[in-house]
């Protein structure tokens, strides 16, 4: 059992596999990859090709209870996140600091803001203030659509929600203000191509 700093149990989100991918995109087949796995594979490609150095951030965990069923094996029974995480990925591309979060939803018409946390929004504000590049990768899993949505575009929706406004971003707004990323093979989710268009 892993717990957050406030003691609440951590239950990792289950990433649905999409059986329809083989029909929609037969070239790529039904690989059953999650958004995180696809992004990790993309970042490995960028690193190998000397394009960018971007990694998933490790989350520090404090272990409090370990069971030793064998001398050669240890089983973690209880652990806590030492601190609240910021965003999922960071690194450097073309001399600019890159920092972003990756989120998924099964919704087809909007993206729930509850998927984000206050400390993540504050972190992205700080990145933008320092002229870094901050954004979110939003995936509509049932539609197999992925968008790059810049942090400054996200902030007004978050502020509106805090004032008892809408608790989600309409998909139509994401289509208008965001940037659709086509699934590829190598790299799988080529978000750097979008970064090039927006910042360079």
N, C-alpha and C positions, 0 to 999 in steps of 0.2 A: 504494500500500500504506500503510495506516494502522496504527500499532502502539500498544500500551499502554505505560505508563511502564516496565514490566519487559522490553520488547522483543518481547513476544508479538504475533503478527499479529492484527489485528481483523477478524473475519468477521461482518458484520451478520446477524442472524437473519432468515430469510425468513418473511414473514407470508403464510400461506395465504389465498387468496380462497375464499370459501364459496359454491359454486354453488347450495346448497340454500336460501339466504336468500329467493329469489324465491318458492319454494314455501311456505315457512313463514310469511313475512311479505310477501305480495304488495303491500301498501300502500307498503312502503319499497323494493321492487325489489332486484335484485342489483347493489348499488353497488360491491362489491369493495373496500370500505374496510378498512384495517387499524385495529387498536385505537388506535394513535397518531393516525392521521388523524381518526378519530371523536372522540377527546378534544380534539384541536386545534380541530376544527370546533365542538365544544361550548363550549370556552373562548372562541372568537371570538364565539359567540352571547352568552355571559355578559357579555363586555366591551361588545358593541354595545348590549345591553339595560341596562347599568349595574348588573348583578347582582353580579359579582365580577371581580377582576383577577387572573387566573391564567395563567401562561405556562410553556411548556416551557423548561427550563434549557439554555442553550447549553453545549456541551462545548469547553473551550479546547484547540486543537490547535497543535502546533509543526511547521511545515513544514521539512523538511531537504533535500529534493531536488525541484527543479522543472525541467521541460523546456520549452523555448520553441520549438515547431515553427514558429510564425509570430510575427511582431512583435506581432500583435494578440491572440495567444492564449498562455496558459500552462497546462501540464498538471502537476498535482502527482503526482510519482512515489512519494514516500515522506513520511510524516508520523507524528508520535507524539502520543498524548493526553498533555497536560502533567501531568495528575493524575487520580486515580480519581474517577469521577463519584459524586455522592451519590444523589439521587432524581431522577425525571423532571420533576416539576412543582412549582411553588410560587407563592404569591400571597396575596391578602387577600380575605376574605369576611366581611361583617358585623362588621368590627373584629377578626377572628381570623386568625392566620397559618395558612395551609393548605399542607401539604407532602405529596406522595404519589408513589408509584411505580406504574407500570403494567406488568403481566406477562401473558403468554399461555402456554397449554399445549394440546397436542393430546390429552392424557390425559382420560379420561372419569370416572375414579374418584378421582383425587387430584391435588394440585398439588405438583410437585417443588420442594423447598426450594433445590435447586442453582441455581434461577433468580435467587436473591438472593445478595448479597455481604456479607461481614462489615461493611465500611465503610458500607453502606446501612443495615443494622440498627442500627449505632451511631449513625448520623445520625438515624434515626427515634426512637431512645431520647432523644437530646438535644432533639428537638422536643417530645416528650411531656413531658419534664422541665420545659420552659419554658412548659407549658400551651398549646402549639400543637396543631393538629389534624393528625394524621398517620395515613395509611392506605395500603392498596394496592388497586388496581383489578385484580382477577383475572378473566381471560377464559378460559373453556373453549371454544376455537374450534370444535371439532367439534360441540359442543352448542348453540352460539350463546347461551351464558349468561355474564353479567357480574355480578360481586359486588364490593361494597365491603367490605373486611376491615380492621378497625381495627388499627393497629400494636400496641396492647397485647395483642390476641388472637393476633398473629403471634409475639410474643417467646417464649412458652413452647415453641412448636414448634421454634424456632431453637435454644433452649437444650437441648432434648431431643436434637436431632440432633447437637449438639456433644458430647453425652455418649454417643455411639454409639447413639442411639435412632432412631426412624423418620425417614426422609429425605424425607418428603412430608406434606402435610396432607390427610387424608381429605376427599373431597368432602362427605360427610355432615356433617363438622364445619364446613365452610365454609357449608353450607346452614343449619346451626343457629346459628353464631356470626356469620356474615356477613350481608350485606343484598343481596338480588337487585335489580339495576337493570334495568328494562325498557328495551329499545331504543325510541327515539322518532324523531321527525323533526327538530323544532327545540325544544330541543336534542337531539342524537343520544343522548348518554349523560348523563342528568340526575342526576349524583351530588350536586349541591347540594340536591336534594329530600331525599336521604337524610341529608345533613349537618344539614339543618334539623330532622329528626326526632330525631337523636341529640344535638345540642348546643344547640339553640335552642328 
